[in-house]
Amino acid sequence: MSAALDEAAGTLLAVWEAAREQTTSRLSGAQLRAVMVVEQHDGINLRRLATLTDMLLSSASRLCDRLVAAGMLEREPGRHDRREISLHLTPEAERLLAELRADRRRRLARILGAMSPDGRAALLRGMREFDDVGRRGAAAVAGGWPVLQPSGERLGDPLADLAAPSRPRGPALTRRPGEPIPPDEPPVIRTA
């Protein structure tokens, strides 16, 4: 099943990448990812950004220097500790992310428009369930988009947890599809 999904997801990934290349040609993948993390966590400090992007602190600092120089991020002294720097998106970065999302949605709409209504409904239903399971930590997202707790700490390997017969499944793993996600459940870093 995962191999078939991997093959079928190629078109979706191609849409994502085409929109990213068209809209954000000035930013690398790591820079775009950092901008999206700052969007989710306005006022984040450099240490937490490094944790959430799985980077060394020195690498995150250099990346932020480049984003400030490109007009995508602003730095300001922290409210509680003036030695700590908080990061914020600039209007230019917000515009760029809005363009990226609009371009991606236009590309998706063209493909979805050629699908049958039943196919679109099934896809949406499946993607919502996939998202729901991923948000609950029952699926590990590999390659640097980890499922994170609000504190920025990584969750354990959820697939290993599911495979362990001695561990009882908690209520988060038994929620039915379509049931709302409680506010205390960990978020997933999302793409733009």
N, C-alpha and C positions, 0 to 999 in steps of 0.2 A: 504493500500500500504506500509506504513512504517513497519508494522508488518511482511509482506511478505519479504521485503527487509532485515529486521533485521535477519530473519531466513536464507535467502539465503546468507547473508554476513558472516555467521558462518564459512564457508570454507575459505574465504579470510582472516578472522581474525585468523583462525587456522594456515594458512600459515605464516602470519606475526609473530605470537607468536612462532611458531616452529623455524623460522629463527632467531628470537631474542634469544631464549633459546640456540640454537646451537652455535651462534656466540658470543653473549655477555653475557655468563653465569657469567662473573665477575662483571657485572653492574646490579644494580636494575633498575626498570622501570624509576624512577625519575632521576637516574644518566644518563641513556641513553637519556632521554628527554633533560636534561641540556646540554649534549654533542651536541645534534642536534641543540639546540638553539645557542650555541656558534659557531657551524659550519655556521649557517645562518648569524650570527652577529659577525664576528671576531672582537675581541677587545672590546667586550661588557663589561660594568662594572657590578659589583655585584648587584647593586640596580635594574638595568634594567633586569638582568637575573631573579631576584626574581619576578619582575612584569610579565615577559613573561611566567614564569613557575607557576605563581599563588602561590608563596611561601612567607613565612615570610622572611625578610632579614636575620635573625639569622639562619633559616633553610637552606637557600641558601648558606650561608657562610660555614656551617658545611658540606653541600653536596660538595661544591667546595674543601674544605680541603681533603675530602676523594678522590675526583677525581684527585687532585694534587698528593696525596700519591700513587694512583694507576697508575700514569704516563699518565693520559688522558688529563689533563689540565696544562697549564703553566700560571703563573701570572707575570705581569710586570707592573711597574709604568706607569700611564697614560701619554700621550704626553703633554696634556694641564695642567693637575693638577697632580703633582707627588704624592699627597696623595691618588688619586684615582687609583684603580688597574684595569687593563684591562686583560681579559681572552682570551686565545688562545688554540686551539687544538694542541696536540702533534702529531708527525708522527704516534705514536702508535694508537691514537684515530682515525686518518684519515684512517689508515689501517683497524681498526676494523669496521668502518662504511662502507668501501668499501667491506669488506667480508660479512657484513650483507646484503647489497644490492645485491651482487652477489648470495648469498645463496637464498635470497627471490626470485630473478628472475629465478633461476633454478627451484625452486619449482613451481612457477607460470607457467613456460614454460611447465612443465609436464602436468599440468591440462589443460592449453590452447590448447596443442597439441591434446588432446582427444575431444575437442569441434569441432563443425562444423565451417566452414569458416563464414557462416552467423551469427552463435552465437557469434563468436569472434568479428566480425565487430559490431554487435549490442551492445555487452558488452562495447567495446571501445567507441563507440559513446555515450552510456549512461553515462559511467564514465567521459568522457570529459565534457559532459553537467553538470553532478553533480558537478564536480570540478569547472566549470565556475560559476555556481550559488553560490557555497560555497565561492568562491573568492570574489564575489560581495556582500557578506554579507546577502544573501537571505536565508541562512540556518544556524542556530546556531549549532555549534559543541559542544556537551555537554561533560562533564567529563574532563575538563582541557586542551582541545586543542581549545582554543577560536580563533575566527576570530579577528585579530589584525590589527590596523593601524600601519604604519611604526614607529610611536613614541612608540609603545608598549601598547597604550591605547586600552581597549576593546571597540568594537562597541556596540551599544545598542542591545536589543533583536530583531533581524531582523524578526523573525516570528511574534512578536507582531506588529512590524511596518507594515508588509504586511497585517495583519488582520484589522488594523485601516482604515476604509473607508474614513475618512476625510483627510488622508495624501496622497498627490499625489505621484505616483511612479516616482522616478528620472530616468534619462537616464541609470544609471547603471543596473536597473532592467528590462529595455526594450530591452537590446541588444540581438540580435539573437544568437542561438547556433552556435559555430564555428567562430564567430566574435572575433578578437583579444581583449585581455584585455588591456585597456589603462594603461600606466605606473603609473598614479596617483591613481589607485585603491588599496585598502588595500590588503596586502598579507595574506596568511593563513599559519600558522605554519604547516609544513609537517612532515610526519614521514620519517625516514631514507630511 
